[in-house]
Amino acid sequence: MTIRVLLADDQALLRGTFKLLVDSAPDLAVVGEAGSGREAVAMTRSAHPDLVVMDIRMPDMDGLAATQMITADESLSDVHVLVLTTFVNDEYVAEALRAGAGGFLGKGADPDELLHAIRVVARGDALLSPDATKALISRFLAPSPPAPEAVDSLERLTPREREVVTLVAKGLSNDEVAGRLFVTPHTVKTHLYRAMAKLGARDRAQAVIFAYEAGLVHPAGNRP
């Protein structure tokens, strides 16, 4: 199955370079190019790609605002966003996650890293490593006290789903969670996806954010 990609960057030369790279992969195809955030939103609605590679600093509307508009649109619930930018810092990553992006990558990444990132985010997984996710969420996304709406959402989860979400938020991979709970990685993935569906989380990153907002995990001493 071919992953359909929309490129959003205000630099035409970079878009052209990314297009050549993406189109060189047999399982990927560029279906559109946007030069501004507003154009990215419009083209996403018309072309309905599987994934948008989104720059942050763009004219008319920045990539974070564009990402938020895309992820808030129920008709685009199956569209994922990979933020790709020159300006790599923790605050941008946190803002991108809050906006609904499934991954964050610097433009200095190797070509193979970009292609891998597109595939990972397009299937609904977070591109951040467990440790990076833990550090970012701990620093920027953990409210105190827990958000009441997030606490209420816990009632939708089974005890096992809650356990899986908690361990994922602590920075464990699916394999590590499986080892901790004495189940298979496939079982972990199934529980996580069911939990995400109940919570309205688009991807793993948003499930992690929920765990912190609900108070399942706390900033200090996350790693078990």
Secondary structure as UniProt FT lines:
FT   STRAND          3..8
FT   HELIX           12..24
FT   TURN            26..27
FT   STRAND          28..34
FT   HELIX           37..47
FT   STRAND          51..54
FT   HELIX           63..72
FT   HELIX           74..76
FT   TURN            77..78
FT   STRAND          80..85
FT   HELIX           90..99
FT   STRAND          103..106
FT   TURN            107..108
FT   HELIX           111..122
FT   TURN            123..124
FT   HELIX           130..136
FT   HELIX           137..141
FT   HELIX           148..153
FT   HELIX           154..156
FT   HELIX           159..169
FT   TURN            170..171
FT   HELIX           174..181
FT   HELIX           185..199
FT   HELIX           204..213
FT   TURN            214..215
FT   TURN            220..221
//
